[in-house]
Amino acid sequence: MTTTHEAGWAHASGALKGPSWLRQPGDPNDLVPLLWSSTAHKRDGDLVVGGVAVADLVAEHNTPAYVLDEDDFRGRARAFREAFAAYDVYYAGKAFLCTAVARWVAEEGLCLDVCSPGELTVALRAGFDPARIGYHGNNKTVPELRRAVASGVGRIVVDSLTEAERLAAVAADLREEGHLAGPQGVMVRVTAGVEAHTHEYIATAHEDQKFGLSITSGDALEAVRRLLASPDLDLRGLHSHIGSQIFDSSGFEVAARRVLGLHATVAEELGVELEEMDLGGGFGIAYTTQDDPAEPSRLAEEMTRIVEHECRGRGIAVPRLSIEPGRAIAGPATCTVYTVGTVKPVMLDGGAVRTYVSVDGGMSDNIRTALYDADYSCTLANRRSDAPPVLARVVGKHCEAGDIVVKDEFLPGDVAPGDLIAVPGTGAYCRSMASNYNHALRPPVIAVRDGGARVLVRRETEDDLLALDEG
């Protein structure tokens, strides 16, 4: 039963105790290792990442700033490559991409998934081998497709019947122009009708959404027919993605069963045994103590078992598999550092007090709390405190009541203006979804490793804001 109050949920009995999973810490200075990058630790109260004190970074680069632990990013990429050694592992660039990160991905032996002309531009500028790039998107234009094919992109994931026809025409034109050396690799994205246990905006395999071709309606099989009919296209296999921030492999099991059912139908009805199958990504990470992500080795074991079991049952060969982790690699590798501007205790009905800690960033650098009702954690990053913990809400500086960075977390009761607050798990979809709301300047991305720091993406300036303003 949910307790309500006529003045709103925040005034209800027990509302200020925080969510049921949040426990008051014995020492609010301590880090929860699961939430942070592998090199993060406290040294006399100061947060240190990659051998660099965050306070020292702030002294040089100011706040807000994204601090990216290079060793952690590379280590997670390597863990996926080693655990899924029999697979092709595509890093999902939409999580976070810049030229340096694209080079790290290449150096760690992964392929790269892009889904826009801009992401393709970054990958090519970084020198990424286009044959190891996959291109996604539900509305690829003719110019996009021409550029992708002409660049030598290894595979294009077809998302509609219209695109199947469009891509066949583009490939034929490029062949006639002498810009297509061989058939373009393609896959068909299918919707498997799986309801992943995640936010509705990031559940992507149920029928009522914009991605993919329905297995149930027959559109997916029709796309296969059309692509097979083009001599300029090489249909590699089927692609499925059930959503994001997923911890339960049961969704992958149902999706694999249905996709392999179509795989078998293609072999029976069209006489073609497709060589590949992509199970997508969506592997969850720990944003708070309520999350329990699986290690890549366990994911590989479970997913391989699922596919092999289904293939045995249908009497078909196991296709070459691929996956697309993005958040699981980039997410834990970064924390965002802010400076506290104000601390405002607000008295509510019944004598309850909510402590609002306002920082110098917000929904312009992390929209996920407002967009997905996402939960985050945080820590005091510049000193040790002996004050008892208080339940606080970390909010941004934008003109929106929903501009919340961390909904509920225990911070030392003496948190004050000028203190530094660090939020872990911000490496995926924070900088890549950042905006200039209220004409905010997007923060820099600073990589740290072995006691050194370098700027990967510089902080925006007011000149950057005005550069596009023709007035």
VEXTOR-35323 format. One record per residue (C-alpha): residue number from 0; residue in three letters; x, y, z. Coordinates in Angstrom, 2 decimals. Example, Ala and Ser with C-alpha at 12.3 -4.5 7.8 and 13.67 -1.06 7.14 Angstrom:
residues 2
> num:residu:east:north:up
> 0:ALA:12.30:-4.50:7.80
> 1:SER:13.67:-1.06:7.14
***
This chain:
residues 471
> num:residu:east:north:up
> 0:MET:0.00:0.00:0.00
> 1:THR:1.30:3.47:-0.93
> 2:THR:0.87:6.27:1.61
> 3:THR:-0.32:9.51:0.01
> 4:HIS:-0.73:13.08:1.19
> 5:GLU:-2.89:15.83:-0.27
> 6:ALA:0.14:18.15:-0.43
> 7:GLY:2.15:15.69:-2.49
> 8:TRP:4.31:12.59:-2.11
> 9:ALA:7.17:14.44:-0.40
> 10:HIS:4.88:15.23:2.53
> 11:ALA:3.67:11.67:3.05
> 12:SER:4.58:9.76:6.18
> 13:GLY:8.00:8.17:5.79
> 14:ALA:8.80:9.99:2.53
> 15:LEU:12.04:11.39:3.90
> 16:LYS:13.44:8.06:4.98
> 17:GLY:14.62:7.45:1.44
> 18:PRO:13.96:4.42:-0.73
> 19:SER:13.79:1.02:0.93
> 20:TRP:17.09:-0.14:-0.60
> 21:LEU:19.08:2.85:0.68
> 22:ARG:20.82:2.12:3.99
> 23:GLN:22.34:4.74:6.26
> 24:PRO:26.12:4.23:6.13
> 25:GLY:28.28:3.79:9.18
> 26:ASP:30.71:6.27:7.66
> 27:PRO:29.42:8.57:4.89
> 28:ASN:33.02:9.14:3.75
> 29:ASP:33.43:5.54:2.56
> 30:LEU:33.07:4.52:-1.08
> 31:VAL:31.00:1.54:-2.20
> 32:PRO:33.55:-0.08:-4.57
> 33:LEU:30.89:-1.65:-6.81
> 34:LEU:29.74:1.83:-7.88
> 35:TRP:33.13:3.29:-8.76
> 36:SER:35.86:2.76:-11.31
> 37:SER:38.56:0.29:-10.40
> 38:THR:41.22:2.85:-9.41
> 39:ALA:38.93:5.13:-7.38
> 40:HIS:39.64:5.37:-3.65
> 41:LYS:39.74:7.86:-0.80
> 42:ARG:43.02:9.29:0.54
> 43:ASP:42.56:11.29:3.73
> 44:GLY:39.05:12.06:2.56
> 45:ASP:40.09:13.17:-0.94
> 46:LEU:38.72:11.18:-3.86
> 47:VAL:41.55:9.85:-6.05
> 48:VAL:40.96:8.40:-9.53
> 49:GLY:43.70:7.10:-11.81
> 50:GLY:46.27:8.23:-9.27
> 51:VAL:45.06:11.84:-9.47
> 52:ALA:43.30:13.68:-6.64
> 53:VAL:39.99:15.02:-7.92
> 54:ALA:40.58:18.27:-6.00
> 55:ASP:43.78:18.81:-8.02
> 56:LEU:41.88:18.26:-11.27
> 57:VAL:39.28:20.79:-10.18
> 58:ALA:41.97:23.34:-9.33
> 59:GLU:43.18:23.13:-12.93
> 60:HIS:39.97:22.44:-14.89
> 61:ASN:37.13:23.72:-12.68
> 62:THR:33.71:22.03:-12.38
> 63:PRO:31.54:20.42:-13.50
> 64:ALA:33.82:17.89:-15.19
> 65:TYR:33.64:14.28:-16.29
> 66:VAL:36.62:12.28:-14.99
> 67:LEU:37.28:9.18:-17.10
> 68:ASP:39.40:6.36:-15.66
> 69:GLU:41.26:5.07:-18.72
> 70:ASP:42.52:1.88:-17.07
> 71:ASP:38.99:1.02:-15.95
> 72:PHE:37.52:1.63:-19.43
> 73:ARG:40.20:-0.46:-21.10
> 74:GLY:39.89:-3.19:-18.47
> 75:ARG:36.15:-3.54:-19.01
> 76:ALA:36.58:-3.59:-22.78
> 77:ARG:39.25:-6.28:-22.42
> 78:ALA:37.07:-8.31:-20.05
> 79:PHE:34.27:-8.44:-22.64
> 80:ARG:36.67:-9.34:-25.44
> 81:GLU:38.21:-12.16:-23.40
> 82:ALA:34.92:-13.50:-22.01
> 83:PHE:33.24:-13.40:-25.43
> 84:ALA:36.31:-14.61:-27.31
> 85:ALA:34.20:-16.61:-29.77
> 86:TYR:32.00:-13.55:-30.48
> 87:ASP:32.41:-10.25:-32.24
> 88:VAL:32.17:-7.57:-29.55
> 89:TYR:30.96:-4.19:-30.80
> 90:TYR:31.38:-1.24:-28.44
> 91:ALA:28.17:0.82:-28.64
> 92:GLY:29.52:4.27:-29.40
> 93:LYS:26.26:6.01:-28.45
> 94:ALA:27.19:5.45:-24.77
> 95:PHE:30.17:7.78:-25.15
> 96:LEU:32.43:8.37:-28.12
> 97:CYS:35.33:10.64:-28.93
> 98:THR:38.40:10.02:-31.07
> 99:ALA:40.56:8.89:-28.13
> 100:VAL:37.90:6.42:-26.95
> 101:ALA:37.53:5.06:-30.49
> 102:ARG:41.28:4.39:-30.53
> 103:TRP:41.09:2.67:-27.12
> 104:VAL:38.31:0.44:-28.44
> 105:ALA:40.41:-0.49:-31.47
> 106:GLU:43.52:-1.12:-29.38
> 107:GLU:41.58:-3.44:-27.07
> 108:GLY:40.45:-5.53:-30.05
> 109:LEU:36.75:-4.58:-30.17
> 110:CYS:34.60:-3.58:-33.11
> 111:LEU:32.53:-0.37:-33.02
> 112:ASP:28.82:0.28:-33.40
> 113:VAL:27.74:3.72:-34.63
> 114:CYS:24.28:5.07:-35.37
> 115:SER:24.69:8.49:-36.95
> 116:PRO:26.85:10.35:-39.48
> 117:GLY:28.49:12.20:-36.59
> 118:GLU:29.52:9.01:-34.81
> 119:LEU:30.84:7.60:-38.09
> 120:THR:32.84:10.80:-38.62
> 121:VAL:34.45:10.48:-35.18
> 122:ALA:35.30:6.81:-35.81
> 123:LEU:36.87:7.50:-39.20
> 124:ARG:38.74:10.54:-37.87
> 125:ALA:40.19:8.27:-35.18
> 126:GLY:41.46:5.90:-37.87
> 127:PHE:39.09:3.09:-36.92
> 128:ASP:39.05:0.28:-39.51
> 129:PRO:35.66:0.75:-41.26
> 130:ALA:35.41:-2.99:-41.88
> 131:ARG:35.02:-3.37:-38.10
> 132:ILE:32.23:-0.79:-37.87
> 133:GLY:28.52:-1.60:-37.69
> 134:TYR:25.95:1.06:-38.60
> 135:HIS:22.59:1.25:-36.82
> 136:GLY:19.60:3.59:-37.02
> 137:ASN:15.88:3.43:-37.70
> 138:ASN:15.79:6.21:-40.32
> 139:LYS:19.00:6.18:-42.36
> 140:THR:18.84:8.64:-45.23
> 141:VAL:20.18:8.02:-48.73
> 142:PRO:23.20:10.29:-48.12
> 143:GLU:23.91:8.44:-44.86
> 144:LEU:23.77:5.07:-46.55
> 145:ARG:25.90:6.22:-49.48
> 146:ARG:28.56:7.48:-47.13
> 147:ALA:28.51:4.37:-44.96
> 148:VAL:28.78:2.02:-47.95
> 149:ALA:31.40:4.14:-49.70
> 150:SER:33.44:4.27:-46.47
> 151:GLY:33.59:0.48:-46.36
> 152:VAL:31.51:-0.01:-43.22
> 153:GLY:31.51:-3.72:-42.40
> 154:ARG:27.81:-4.14:-41.78
> 155:ILE:24.65:-2.07:-41.92
> 156:VAL:21.76:-3.12:-39.69
> 157:VAL:18.57:-2.74:-41.75
> 158:ASP:15.62:-1.48:-39.72
> 159:SER:12.67:-1.34:-42.15
> 160:LEU:11.38:-2.60:-45.49
> 161:THR:11.84:0.89:-46.89
> 162:GLU:15.48:0.85:-45.86
> 163:ALA:16.00:-2.58:-47.40
> 164:GLU:14.93:-1.19:-50.78
> 165:ARG:16.84:2.06:-50.23
> 166:LEU:20.08:0.28:-49.34
> 167:ALA:19.82:-2.08:-52.32
> 168:ALA:19.44:0.93:-54.64
> 169:VAL:22.35:2.78:-53.02
> 170:ALA:24.64:-0.25:-53.29
> 171:ALA:23.69:-0.75:-56.95
> 172:ASP:24.42:2.90:-57.73
> 173:LEU:27.78:2.78:-56.00
> 174:ARG:28.71:-0.41:-57.86
> 175:GLU:27.91:1.23:-61.19
> 176:GLU:29.99:4.25:-60.14
> 177:GLY:32.90:2.00:-59.26
> 178:HIS:32.77:2.70:-55.52
> 179:LEU:31.64:-0.75:-54.33
> 180:ALA:34.30:-3.45:-54.43
> 181:GLY:32.02:-6.25:-53.22
> 182:PRO:28.59:-6.86:-51.71
> 183:GLN:27.77:-4.71:-48.68
> 184:GLY:27.36:-6.67:-45.45
> 185:VAL:23.92:-6.30:-43.87
> 186:MET:21.89:-7.65:-40.97
> 187:VAL:18.16:-7.41:-40.27
> 188:ARG:17.05:-5.96:-36.96
> 189:VAL:14.04:-7.86:-35.69
> 190:THR:11.63:-7.30:-32.83
> 191:ALA:11.31:-10.47:-30.83
> 192:GLY:8.30:-9.40:-28.74
> 193:VAL:10.24:-9.47:-25.46
> 194:GLU:9.31:-7.11:-22.62
> 195:ALA:12.61:-6.36:-20.90
> 196:HIS:12.31:-5.36:-17.24
> 197:THR:13.52:-1.81:-17.70
> 198:HIS:12.17:1.70:-18.28
> 199:GLU:9.68:1.76:-21.17
> 200:TYR:11.80:4.26:-23.11
> 201:ILE:14.78:1.86:-23.20
> 202:ALA:12.90:-1.41:-23.72
> 203:THR:13.38:-2.01:-27.43
> 204:ALA:12.20:-5.50:-28.40
> 205:HIS:8.46:-5.32:-27.75
> 206:GLU:6.21:-4.83:-30.78
> 207:ASP:4.93:-1.31:-30.09
> 208:GLN:8.07:0.77:-30.71
> 209:LYS:10.06:2.25:-33.55
> 210:PHE:12.95:-0.18:-33.90
> 211:GLY:13.19:-3.29:-36.03
> 212:LEU:10.95:-5.54:-38.09
> 213:SER:8.34:-7.77:-36.51
> 214:ILE:8.86:-11.51:-36.58
> 215:THR:5.17:-12.04:-35.78
> 216:SER:3.80:-9.98:-38.68
> 217:GLY:6.17:-11.47:-41.24
> 218:ASP:7.92:-8.17:-42.00
> 219:ALA:11.26:-9.53:-40.84
> 220:LEU:11.04:-12.51:-43.20
> 221:GLU:10.01:-10.23:-46.06
> 222:ALA:13.06:-8.04:-45.42
> 223:VAL:15.25:-11.13:-45.57
> 224:ARG:13.71:-12.03:-48.96
> 225:ARG:14.33:-8.56:-50.38
> 226:LEU:17.89:-8.35:-49.16
> 227:LEU:18.74:-11.81:-50.48
> 228:ALA:17.42:-10.73:-53.89
> 229:SER:20.02:-7.97:-54.21
> 230:PRO:23.35:-9.05:-55.74
> 231:ASP:24.99:-6.01:-54.13
> 232:LEU:24.11:-6.99:-50.57
> 233:ASP:25.49:-9.78:-48.40
> 234:LEU:22.94:-10.75:-45.76
> 235:ARG:24.95:-11.95:-42.77
> 236:GLY:22.19:-12.65:-40.26
> 237:LEU:19.63:-11.35:-37.76
> 238:HIS:19.98:-8.73:-35.05
> 239:SER:17.98:-8.39:-31.82
> 240:HIS:18.23:-5.88:-28.99
> 241:ILE:15.82:-6.19:-26.06
> 242:GLY:16.62:-3.02:-24.11
> 243:SER:19.07:-1.41:-21.70
> 244:GLN:20.13:-1.66:-18.05
> 245:ILE:19.12:-5.35:-17.92
> 246:PHE:20.29:-7.73:-15.19
> 247:ASP:18.22:-10.84:-15.97
> 248:SER:19.31:-13.18:-18.79
> 249:SER:15.79:-14.60:-19.16
> 250:GLY:14.96:-11.85:-21.64
> 251:PHE:17.88:-12.88:-23.82
> 252:GLU:16.70:-16.49:-23.64
> 253:VAL:13.23:-15.65:-24.98
> 254:ALA:14.68:-13.36:-27.65
> 255:ALA:17.22:-15.97:-28.80
> 256:ARG:14.49:-18.59:-29.07
> 257:ARG:12.33:-16.39:-31.28
> 258:VAL:15.15:-15.05:-33.42
> 259:LEU:16.54:-18.55:-33.98
> 260:GLY:13.02:-19.60:-34.93
> 261:LEU:13.14:-17.09:-37.77
> 262:HIS:16.69:-18.20:-38.53
> 263:ALA:15.38:-21.76:-39.00
> 264:THR:12.44:-20.53:-41.11
> 265:VAL:14.84:-18.74:-43.46
> 266:ALA:16.76:-21.99:-43.90
> 267:GLU:13.61:-24.05:-44.48
> 268:GLU:11.66:-21.69:-46.74
> 269:LEU:14.42:-19.80:-48.55
> 270:GLY:17.18:-22.40:-48.48
> 271:VAL:19.70:-20.03:-46.87
> 272:GLU:21.44:-20.70:-43.56
> 273:LEU:22.41:-17.33:-42.14
> 274:GLU:25.90:-17.23:-40.67
> 275:GLU:25.53:-14.65:-37.89
> 276:MET:23.27:-13.49:-35.07
> 277:ASP:23.62:-10.39:-32.90
> 278:LEU:22.07:-10.44:-29.42
> 279:GLY:22.56:-6.71:-28.84
> 280:GLY:23.67:-5.20:-25.56
> 281:GLY:21.86:-3.60:-22.66
> 282:PHE:23.93:-5.19:-19.90
> 283:GLY:23.28:-3.32:-16.66
> 284:ILE:25.72:-1.60:-14.33
> 285:ALA:25.57:-0.64:-10.66
> 286:TYR:24.36:2.93:-10.21
> 287:THR:23.37:2.29:-6.58
> 288:THR:23.53:-0.54:-4.07
> 289:GLN:20.22:-1.93:-5.36
> 290:ASP:21.90:-2.99:-8.63
> 291:ASP:23.67:-6.34:-9.08
> 292:PRO:25.38:-6.54:-12.48
> 293:ALA:26.82:-9.78:-13.82
> 294:GLU:30.46:-10.18:-14.76
> 295:PRO:31.18:-10.55:-18.50
> 296:SER:32.34:-14.14:-17.97
> 297:ARG:28.98:-15.09:-16.46
> 298:LEU:27.08:-13.29:-19.21
> 299:ALA:29.12:-15.12:-21.85
> 300:GLU:28.49:-18.49:-20.22
> 301:GLU:24.74:-17.94:-19.90
> 302:MET:24.21:-16.48:-23.37
> 303:THR:26.30:-19.13:-25.08
> 304:ARG:24.41:-21.87:-23.24
> 305:ILE:21.08:-20.36:-24.28
> 306:VAL:21.99:-20.18:-27.99
> 307:GLU:23.61:-23.61:-28.13
> 308:HIS:20.58:-25.19:-26.43
> 309:GLU:18.16:-23.56:-28.87
> 310:CYS:20.25:-24.54:-31.88
> 311:ARG:20.46:-28.16:-30.75
> 312:GLY:16.71:-28.25:-30.31
> 313:ARG:16.16:-26.98:-33.85
> 314:GLY:18.91:-29.03:-35.44
> 315:ILE:20.74:-26.01:-36.84
> 316:ALA:24.36:-24.90:-36.67
> 317:VAL:25.28:-22.31:-34.08
> 318:PRO:25.71:-18.98:-35.92
> 319:ARG:28.62:-16.67:-35.23
> 320:LEU:27.44:-14.44:-32.40
> 321:SER:28.00:-10.80:-31.64
> 322:ILE:27.08:-8.47:-28.79
> 323:GLU:27.09:-4.68:-28.31
> 324:PRO:28.07:-3.54:-24.79
> 325:GLY:28.26:0.21:-24.33
> 326:ARG:27.09:1.26:-20.88
> 327:ALA:28.76:-1.81:-19.31
> 328:ILE:32.15:-0.56:-20.54
> 329:ALA:31.85:3.22:-20.38
> 330:GLY:29.40:3.71:-17.52
> 331:PRO:31.43:2.78:-14.42
> 332:ALA:34.64:4.27:-15.85
> 333:THR:33.55:7.88:-15.32
> 334:CYS:32.45:10.05:-12.42
> 335:THR:31.20:13.63:-12.63
> 336:VAL:32.58:16.20:-10.20
> 337:TYR:30.60:19.26:-9.10
> 338:THR:31.09:22.17:-6.71
> 339:VAL:28.43:22.76:-4.08
> 340:GLY:26.86:26.23:-4.34
> 341:THR:24.16:26.20:-1.68
> 342:VAL:22.85:23.87:1.02
> 343:LYS:19.20:24.48:1.85
> 344:PRO:17.35:22.60:4.61
> 345:VAL:13.63:22.75:3.76
> 346:MET:11.11:22.21:6.57
> 347:LEU:8.12:20.12:5.53
> 348:ASP:4.90:19.13:7.26
> 349:GLY:5.31:17.22:10.51
> 350:GLY:8.75:18.66:11.20
> 351:ALA:10.54:16.63:8.50
> 352:VAL:13.50:18.29:6.81
> 353:ARG:14.81:17.71:3.32
> 354:THR:18.36:18.94:2.65
> 355:TYR:18.83:20.26:-0.87
> 356:VAL:22.45:20.38:-2.00
> 357:SER:22.71:22.51:-5.15
> 358:VAL:25.65:22.00:-7.48
> 359:ASP:27.00:23.83:-10.53
> 360:GLY:25.73:21.35:-13.11
> 361:GLY:22.54:19.35:-13.45
> 362:MET:20.25:18.10:-16.17
> 363:SER:22.40:19.69:-18.90
> 364:ASP:25.23:17.26:-18.09
> 365:ASN:23.10:14.34:-16.82
> 366:ILE:19.56:14.16:-18.16
> 367:ARG:19.02:10.56:-17.10
> 368:THR:17.49:11.29:-13.70
> 369:ALA:14.85:13.53:-15.27
> 370:LEU:14.37:11.38:-18.39
> 371:TYR:14.36:7.89:-16.90
> 372:ASP:13.83:8.53:-13.18
> 373:ALA:17.32:7.07:-12.81
> 374:ASP:19.01:6.64:-9.43
> 375:TYR:22.56:7.71:-8.69
> 376:SER:24.91:7.79:-5.71
> 377:CYS:27.48:10.40:-4.70
> 378:THR:30.24:11.18:-2.22
> 379:LEU:31.95:14.17:-0.64
> 380:ALA:35.14:14.32:-2.70
> 381:ASN:37.47:16.94:-1.20
> 382:ARG:37.77:16.22:2.53
> 383:ARG:36.98:13.87:5.35
> 384:SER:34.08:14.74:7.63
> 385:ASP:33.27:13.57:11.13
> 386:ALA:29.69:14.86:10.93
> 387:PRO:26.86:12.33:11.09
> 388:PRO:25.14:11.51:7.79
> 389:VAL:22.01:13.31:6.60
> 390:LEU:19.68:12.27:3.81
> 391:ALA:20.26:14.76:1.02
> 392:ARG:19.01:15.47:-2.48
> 393:VAL:21.62:16.75:-4.92
> 394:VAL:20.06:19.13:-7.44
> 395:GLY:21.30:21.18:-10.36
> 396:LYS:21.20:24.88:-11.12
> 397:HIS:18.72:24.83:-14.02
> 398:CYS:15.28:26.44:-14.02
> 399:GLU:13.41:23.14:-13.66
> 400:ALA:11.95:21.57:-10.53
> 401:GLY:12.89:18.19:-12.00
> 402:ASP:16.56:19.16:-12.28
> 403:ILE:17.76:16.45:-9.91
> 404:VAL:21.18:14.79:-10.05
> 405:VAL:20.89:12.37:-7.09
> 406:LYS:17.43:11.82:-5.66
> 407:ASP:18.48:10.35:-2.32
> 408:GLU:21.89:9.80:-0.74
> 409:PHE:23.47:10.13:2.68
> 410:LEU:26.10:12.88:2.86
> 411:PRO:27.99:14.24:5.86
> 412:GLY:25.79:16.69:7.73
> 413:ASP:28.34:19.49:7.42
> 414:VAL:28.39:19.52:3.61
> 415:ALA:28.83:23.17:2.68
> 416:PRO:29.26:25.61:-0.21
> 417:GLY:32.62:25.08:-1.87
> 418:ASP:32.72:21.33:-1.20
> 419:LEU:33.17:18.92:-4.10
> 420:ILE:30.58:16.23:-4.82
> 421:ALA:31.40:13.31:-7.13
> 422:VAL:28.74:11.14:-8.78
> 423:PRO:29.88:7.70:-10.06
> 424:GLY:28.57:5.75:-13.03
> 425:THR:28.22:8.73:-15.37
> 426:GLY:30.30:7.48:-18.29
> 427:ALA:27.37:6.34:-20.43
> 428:TYR:24.71:8.63:-21.87
> 429:CYS:25.68:11.66:-19.76
> 430:ARG:28.17:13.53:-21.95
> 431:SER:26.66:12.00:-25.09
> 432:MET:23.16:13.31:-24.15
> 433:ALA:24.40:16.59:-22.65
> 434:SER:22.75:19.82:-23.78
> 435:ASN:23.09:23.59:-23.64
> 436:TYR:19.86:24.02:-21.69
> 437:ASN:19.81:27.50:-20.12
> 438:HIS:22.84:28.07:-22.39
> 439:ALA:24.97:25.96:-20.07
> 440:LEU:28.47:25.09:-21.25
> 441:ARG:28.99:21.37:-21.62
> 442:PRO:31.73:20.05:-19.29
> 443:PRO:35.08:18.63:-20.36
> 444:VAL:36.01:14.97:-20.37
> 445:ILE:39.33:14.46:-18.60
> 446:ALA:41.09:11.10:-18.79
> 447:VAL:43.24:10.03:-15.84
> 448:ARG:45.79:7.25:-15.74
> 449:ASP:48.90:6.45:-13.68
> 450:GLY:48.89:9.82:-11.95
> 451:GLY:48.53:11.84:-15.15
> 452:ALA:45.57:13.65:-16.70
> 453:ARG:44.72:14.84:-20.20
> 454:VAL:41.68:16.52:-21.70
> 455:LEU:39.88:14.34:-24.25
> 456:VAL:37.01:16.75:-24.89
> 457:ARG:37.49:20.38:-23.84
> 458:ARG:34.97:22.45:-21.97
> 459:GLU:32.69:24.51:-24.17
> 460:THR:33.10:28.28:-24.13
> 461:GLU:30.71:31.15:-24.65
> 462:ASP:32.33:31.61:-28.07
> 463:ASP:31.21:28.06:-28.91
> 464:LEU:27.64:28.98:-27.95
> 465:LEU:27.69:32.09:-30.14
> 466:ALA:29.46:30.45:-33.09
> 467:LEU:26.16:29.16:-34.51
> 468:ASP:24.13:32.26:-33.65
> 469:GLU:23.77:34.15:-36.93
> 470:GLY:22.01:37.06:-35.19
***
